[in-house]
């Protein structure tokens, strides 16, 4: 597993990773619906704060978001 610094990605690539994650994982946002933009912002906040990081698995050639606590410092 490799950690991809989210700031190293273009906006298009970053949004592609986030959108794919949102569509694949599905997230419970409570009783109110959120737009794609709102979901992206929530994930971007988590990336900014270090609560989440982007991981890349070279075997499956896939990316995911994982909790920042799962990363060895």
LUMLOMI-223676 format. One record per atom (N, C-alpha, C): residue in one letter; y, z, x; atom name. Coordinates in Angstrom, 1 decimal. Layout:
<atoms>
{A {Y Z X} CA}
...
</atoms>
This chain:
<atoms>
{X {-1.2 0.0 0.8} N}
{X {0.0 0.0 0.0} CA}
{X {1.2 0.0 0.9} C}
{X {2.2 -0.9 0.6} N}
{X {3.4 -0.9 1.3} CA}
{X {4.5 -0.5 0.3} C}
{X {5.6 0.1 0.8} N}
{X {6.7 0.5 0.0} CA}
{X {7.8 -0.6 0.2} C}
{X {8.3 -1.2 -0.8} N}
{X {9.3 -2.2 -0.7} CA}
{X {10.7 -1.5 -1.1} C}
{X {11.6 -1.5 -0.1} N}
{X {12.9 -1.0 -0.4} CA}
{X {13.6 -1.9 -1.5} C}
{X {13.9 -1.3 -2.6} N}
{X {14.4 -2.1 -3.8} CA}
{X {15.7 -2.8 -3.4} C}
{X {16.5 -2.2 -2.5} N}
{X {17.8 -2.8 -2.1} CA}
{X {17.6 -4.1 -1.3} C}
{X {16.4 -4.3 -0.8} N}
{X {16.1 -5.5 0.0} CA}
{X {15.8 -6.7 -0.9} C}
{X {15.6 -6.4 -2.1} N}
{X {15.3 -7.5 -3.1} CA}
{X {16.5 -8.1 -3.7} C}
{X {16.5 -9.4 -3.9} N}
{X {17.6 -10.0 -4.7} CA}
{X {17.6 -9.5 -6.1} C}
{X {18.7 -9.6 -6.8} N}
{X {18.7 -9.1 -8.2} CA}
{X {17.7 -9.8 -9.0} C}
{X {17.5 -11.0 -8.8} N}
{X {16.5 -11.8 -9.6} CA}
{X {15.1 -11.3 -9.3} C}
{X {14.8 -11.0 -8.1} N}
{X {13.5 -10.5 -7.7} CA}
{X {13.3 -9.1 -8.2} C}
{X {14.3 -8.3 -8.1} N}
{X {14.2 -6.9 -8.6} CA}
{X {14.0 -6.9 -10.1} C}
{X {14.8 -7.6 -10.8} N}
{X {14.6 -7.7 -12.3} CA}
{X {13.2 -8.2 -12.7} C}
{X {12.7 -9.2 -11.9} N}
{X {11.4 -9.7 -12.1} CA}
{X {10.3 -8.6 -12.0} C}
{X {10.5 -7.7 -11.0} N}
{X {9.5 -6.6 -10.8} CA}
{X {9.7 -5.6 -11.9} C}
{X {10.9 -5.3 -12.3} N}
{X {11.2 -4.3 -13.3} CA}
{X {10.7 -4.8 -14.7} C}
{X {11.0 -6.1 -15.0} N}
{X {10.6 -6.6 -16.3} CA}
{X {9.0 -6.7 -16.4} C}
{X {8.4 -7.1 -15.3} N}
{X {6.9 -7.1 -15.3} CA}
{X {6.4 -5.7 -15.5} C}
{X {6.9 -4.7 -14.9} N}
{X {6.5 -3.4 -15.0} CA}
{X {6.7 -2.9 -16.5} C}
{X {7.9 -3.1 -17.0} N}
{X {8.2 -2.7 -18.4} CA}
{X {7.2 -3.3 -19.4} C}
{X {6.9 -4.6 -19.2} N}
{X {6.0 -5.3 -20.1} CA}
{X {4.5 -4.9 -19.9} C}
{X {4.2 -4.5 -18.7} N}
{X {2.8 -4.1 -18.5} CA}
{X {2.5 -2.7 -18.8} C}
{X {3.4 -1.8 -18.4} N}
{X {3.2 -0.4 -18.6} CA}
{X {3.5 0.1 -20.0} C}
{X {4.5 -0.4 -20.6} N}
{X {5.0 0.1 -21.8} CA}
{X {5.4 1.6 -21.6} C}
{X {6.4 2.0 -22.2} N}
{X {6.9 3.3 -21.9} CA}
{X {7.4 3.9 -23.2} C}
{X {7.1 5.2 -23.4} N}
{X {7.6 5.9 -24.6} CA}
{X {9.0 6.3 -24.5} C}
{X {9.9 5.7 -25.2} N}
{X {11.3 6.0 -25.2} CA}
{X {11.7 6.9 -26.4} C}
{X {10.8 7.5 -27.1} N}
{X {11.1 8.3 -28.2} CA}
{X {11.2 7.5 -29.5} C}
{X {11.9 8.0 -30.4} N}
{X {12.0 7.4 -31.7} CA}
{X {13.0 6.2 -31.8} C}
{X {13.9 6.1 -30.8} N}
{X {14.9 5.0 -30.7} CA}
{X {14.4 3.9 -29.9} C}
{X {14.6 2.7 -30.3} N}
{X {14.3 1.5 -29.5} CA}
{X {15.3 1.3 -28.4} C}
{X {14.9 0.8 -27.3} N}
{X {15.8 0.5 -26.2} CA}
{X {15.7 -1.0 -25.9} C}
{X {16.8 -1.5 -25.5} N}
{X {16.8 -3.0 -25.1} CA}
{X {16.2 -3.1 -23.7} C}
{X {15.9 -4.3 -23.3} N}
{X {15.4 -4.5 -22.0} CA}
{X {16.4 -4.0 -20.9} C}
{X {17.6 -4.3 -21.2} N}
{X {18.7 -3.9 -20.2} CA}
{X {18.7 -2.4 -20.1} C}
{X {18.6 -1.6 -21.2} N}
{X {18.5 -0.2 -21.1} CA}
{X {17.3 0.3 -20.3} C}
{X {16.2 -0.3 -20.5} N}
{X {15.0 0.1 -19.8} CA}
{X {15.1 -0.2 -18.3} C}
{X {15.7 -1.3 -18.0} N}
{X {16.0 -1.7 -16.6} CA}
{X {16.9 -0.6 -16.0} C}
{X {18.0 -0.2 -16.7} N}
{X {18.9 0.8 -16.1} CA}
{X {18.2 2.1 -15.9} C}
{X {17.3 2.5 -16.8} N}
{X {16.6 3.7 -16.6} CA}
{X {15.7 3.7 -15.3} C}
{X {15.0 2.5 -15.1} N}
{X {14.2 2.4 -13.9} CA}
{X {15.1 2.3 -12.7} C}
{X {16.2 1.6 -12.8} N}
{X {17.1 1.5 -11.6} CA}
{X {17.6 2.9 -11.2} C}
{X {17.9 3.7 -12.2} N}
{X {18.3 5.1 -11.9} CA}
{X {17.2 5.9 -11.2} C}
{X {16.0 5.7 -11.6} N}
{X {14.9 6.3 -10.9} CA}
{X {14.7 5.8 -9.5} C}
{X {14.9 4.5 -9.3} N}
{X {14.8 4.0 -7.9} CA}
{X {15.9 4.5 -7.1} C}
{X {17.2 4.6 -7.6} N}
{X {18.3 5.1 -6.9} CA}
{X {18.1 6.5 -6.5} C}
{X {17.6 7.3 -7.4} N}
{X {17.4 8.8 -7.1} CA}
{X {16.2 9.1 -6.3} C}
{X {15.3 8.1 -6.1} N}
{X {14.1 8.3 -5.3} CA}
{X {12.9 8.9 -6.2} C}
{X {13.2 9.0 -7.5} N}
{X {12.1 9.4 -8.4} CA}
{X {11.0 8.4 -8.5} C}
{X {11.3 7.2 -8.2} N}
{X {10.3 6.1 -8.2} CA}
{X {10.6 5.1 -7.0} C}
{X {9.5 4.5 -6.6} N}
{X {9.6 3.5 -5.5} CA}
{X {8.8 2.3 -6.0} C}
{X {9.1 1.1 -5.3} N}
{X {8.3 -0.1 -5.6} CA}
{X {7.2 -0.1 -4.5} C}
{X {6.0 -0.3 -5.0} N}
{X {4.9 -0.4 -4.1} CA}
{X {4.3 -1.8 -4.2} C}
{X {3.7 -2.3 -3.1} N}
{X {3.1 -3.6 -3.0} CA}
{X {1.7 -3.4 -2.5} C}
{X {0.7 -4.0 -3.2} N}
{X {-0.7 -3.9 -2.8} CA}
{X {-1.1 -5.3 -2.3} C}
{X {-1.2 -5.4 -0.9} N}
{X {-1.5 -6.8 -0.4} CA}
{X {-2.9 -7.3 -0.8} C}
{X {-3.8 -6.5 -1.2} N}
{X {-5.2 -6.9 -1.6} CA}
{X {-5.1 -7.6 -2.9} C}
{X {-4.4 -7.0 -3.9} N}
{X {-4.3 -7.6 -5.2} CA}
{X {-3.0 -8.5 -5.3} C}
{X {-2.2 -8.4 -4.3} N}
{X {-0.9 -9.1 -4.3} CA}
{X {-0.1 -8.8 -5.5} C}
{X {0.0 -7.5 -5.8} N}
{X {0.8 -7.0 -7.0} CA}
{X {1.7 -5.9 -6.6} C}
{X {2.8 -5.8 -7.4} N}
{X {3.8 -4.7 -7.2} CA}
{X {3.6 -3.8 -8.4} C}
{X {4.1 -2.6 -8.2} N}
{X {4.1 -1.5 -9.2} CA}
{X {5.2 -0.5 -8.9} C}
{X {5.6 0.3 -9.8} N}
{X {6.5 1.4 -9.6} CA}
{X {5.6 2.6 -9.6} C}
{X {5.8 3.5 -8.6} N}
{X {5.1 4.7 -8.5} CA}
{X {6.1 5.8 -8.3} C}
{X {5.6 7.1 -8.6} N}
{X {6.5 8.2 -8.4} CA}
{X {6.9 8.3 -6.9} C}
{X {8.1 8.7 -6.6} N}
{X {8.5 8.8 -5.2} CA}
{X {7.7 10.0 -4.6} C}
{X {7.2 10.9 -5.3} N}
{X {6.5 12.0 -4.8} CA}
{X {5.1 11.6 -4.2} C}
{X {4.7 10.4 -4.6} N}
{X {3.4 9.9 -4.1} CA}
{X {3.5 9.2 -2.7} C}
{X {4.7 9.2 -2.2} N}
{X {4.9 8.5 -0.9} CA}
{X {5.0 9.5 0.2} C}
{X {4.2 9.2 1.3} N}
{X {4.3 10.1 2.5} CA}
{X {5.6 9.8 3.2} C}
{X {6.3 10.9 3.5} N}
{X {7.6 10.7 4.2} CA}
{X {7.3 10.8 5.7} C}
</atoms>
